[in-house]
Amino acid sequence: MPGAVLDRPLSFAPREEWLPPEAFPDSDGIPLETRDVYTAAALLRETILRADLRPDMDVGVNQFVYVDPTDPSKSLGPDLWVAVGVPPRNRQRWEAWTEGKLPDLVMEMVSPTSVKRDTVDKVLEYGRYGVREYFWFDPISLRWAGYRNRAGIMQPIRLERDATRISQVVGLKLRLWTGYYGPWEKTWLRWYGLDGRLLPTAEEDRVAAEARAQAAEAAQQAAERKMAEMRELLRSLGHPWPE
């Protein structure tokens, strides 16, 4: 989702110069470039939304972020964005003049055709517009990085000893994780709590719940077998089982 970018701080023309909403399409109709890119973004969106971190947070995937109400070409197109301090709703696009801000955290999933754009150019662009944090992840090479805005300059977020990078915006860690998402087994970028707990998908929660239920049933069956053995032992010794 390409777009020209303003080379100035976020500010808006007088309201009478604003274009009508229909001048700002929700999408360019072009899907994310590869299955890996789309799925990596979808995994991050699903798990952070299910975590229900705060009531004033919203997350979007593959949507335009418009920065100028007079020019639709001046837009950004992050693969995933997170905004805090805003009401969650069914946003089809992000309008900075409506929201009063840009998203706080953005991510790009690097594709073979976007390596320089995502790993170099957009670091500068997002910093210039005041986005608080920027992360990029290459699902093929498994390289990834994060940046935090310091007075308009994006500074690298260091890798912690546990191989995570911390997002101050959402109070979570990011780390590589290998396993299944849907039918695909590969290495993904995943959210973790600051306590190291993986934020699960709906399927992971379902499987975990089934495992707990099976373990509880097995424990109950074991207890019942033990009780029956004790009953039989007492009977064989001529002692009735107490009611």
N, C-alpha and C positions, 0 to 999 in steps of 0.2 A: 504494500500500500504506500507508494511513494508520495511525496508532497514537498513543495518548496517550504523553506523555513525562514521565518523572520529573523533578522540579525540584530534584534533590539530587545530590551526587556519587555515583559508582558504588559501591554497597555492597549486601550481600546479607543477607537474613533468615537465621535459623538453619536448618540443613539440614532439620530435621524439618518445616518449614513449606513446603518446596518442593513445587510441583505435579509430577505425573508428566510424562514427556516427551510423551505424547500430548495434553497440554493445550496444546502449542505447535505449531500447524500450520506446515507448510513454506511455505505460500502462502495468500493469500486467494482464489486462483483468478482474480484479475483481471489480465490481461496489461498490459504497459506500454502507455501510452495511444495512441501513434501508432507507425507504422512507423519514422519518423525517430528517435524516442526509443529504441526497441528496437535498431535497427541501429547507432546511435551508441555505445551501451553495448557491444554485441557486438564492434564493431571494436576498442575499447579493450581489452576482455578478451582477445580473440584475440592481439593483438600483444604485450601484456605477458607473457602466458603463454608464447608462443613464444620470447620473448627469453631465457627461462630464467635470470633475473637472480640467483637465489639458491635454495638448496634448502629454505629455511624460509620460504616465501611462498605464500599462497593468494589467489585472486581469485574473487569471486562476483558474479552479476548477478541483480537483481530477487528478492532473498531477504529474508526477515524477519531483523532483528537484534534479539534479545530482551535486555532489560536487567534484568529482575526475575524471579527464579524463582518468585515467588508470584503473578504477575499477567501473563497473556499480552497484555493490552491495552497494557501499557507496552512498546512496541516502536518500532523505527525501520524504515524501508523504503528504503534507498538503492538507486538503480538499479545502482550498481557499488560494490564495496568491495574494498580490498586490505589484507591483514594480513601483517605480517612477524613472524618469531620464532615461527611456528607450523608444524606439519607440514602439507603439502598433502594433502588427502583430499577425498572426495566429500561435502562439506557441503551439506545441504539447507536449512539455516538456521544462524544464528549465535546461540549461547547464551553470553552474557558470563560466566556463572557456571561454565560448562564450560571455556571458553577462558581464563578469568582476565583478560580484557580485552575491549575493543571493537576493531573493525578500526581500523587506523592511518590509512587514507586512504579517504574516501568521495567519490562523485560523484553528482550528480543531473543528469539530462537534462531540461531545462525544457520543459514542454508548455504549451499555451495556458491550461490551467486551474490550473497550479501555479506561475505566475510569482512571486507574492509569497512563497508557501510555500518555494520552493526558493532564491530569491535573498535573502531576508531572514530568515524565521523559522528555517530550518534552519541558517543560519550560527550563530545563537545556541544552538540545541539541540545541535548537534554539538560546539561549543566547551564547553558545560556538561558534557558527558559525557567530555571528554578525548580526543576524536578529534583526531589530530595535524594532519591536513590535510583541507580540504574544497574541492572544485571543483564548479562548476556550468557547464553549457553549454546554450545555447539553439540547437537545430539549425535553427530557423526564422530568428531574427534574427541568429544567429552571434555574439551576445554571450556572453562567458564570463568567469569570475573564479576566483580561488583565494584561500584563507585558510590561515594557519598559526596553531596554537594557542600562545598565550603566557599561561601561568598561567590558563587557562580562558577567555581572551578571544581570539577569532579576529581576527588582524591580516591585512589584505590582502597578498597576495604580489604584488610589483611586476612589471610587464611589462618584460622585458629588451630590449635594443636590437635583438635578432633576433626580436622579437615573441613570445617564449616566456615561460612561467612555469616555474620549477624546482620539482620535488617533491623535497624532502630525504628523504622516506620511502623512495622507490624509486630515487633518484639518476637521474632522468630529467627531460626537458623535455616540456612540452606546447605545441603550436602548431597553428593552423589549417592545413589542407591541402586542396586541391581535386583531386578525381580520383574514380575508380571504387572502390566497395566492393560486390562483387556486381554486380548489373545497374544500380546507381544511381550516377550521377555528380553529386556535390554537394560542398559544403565540410564537412569533418569536423574534429573535434578528434583529433589524433594524438600518440602518444608519439614522442619523439626521444631519442637518447643525448645525453650532455653534449657529445659531439664533433660534434653536429649531424646524425648519421646517423638516418634514418627507420627505425623498427622496422617491418619488413615483415610483411604478411600471408602466408599460405601461397600464395595465388595470385600475389602479387607476387614471391615467391621462385621460383615455378615459371616465370613469364614471364622473370625475369632469368636463370635457368639456361638456358632455351631460347635466349635472345639470346646468351649466352656460347658455347653450343654452336654456334650458327649462325655466329658471328663466327670461332670457331676453325676450323670447316669451310671458311669462305670464305678464311681465311688460308692453310689447307693447300692448297686448290685453286689459289690465286694462286701459291704457292710451286712447286707442280707445273707450272703453266703456264710460269713463269719458267725452271724447269729444262729443260723440253722445248724452249723457245726457244733456250737456250744450247747444248743438245745439237745442235739442228739447225744452229745457226750454226757450231759447230766442225766438224760433218760437211761443211758447204758449203765450208769453208776447207781441207778435206783432213786435218783432225785428228780422230782417233777420240776418242770420249768415254771418258775414263778409267773403268775398272771399279772 
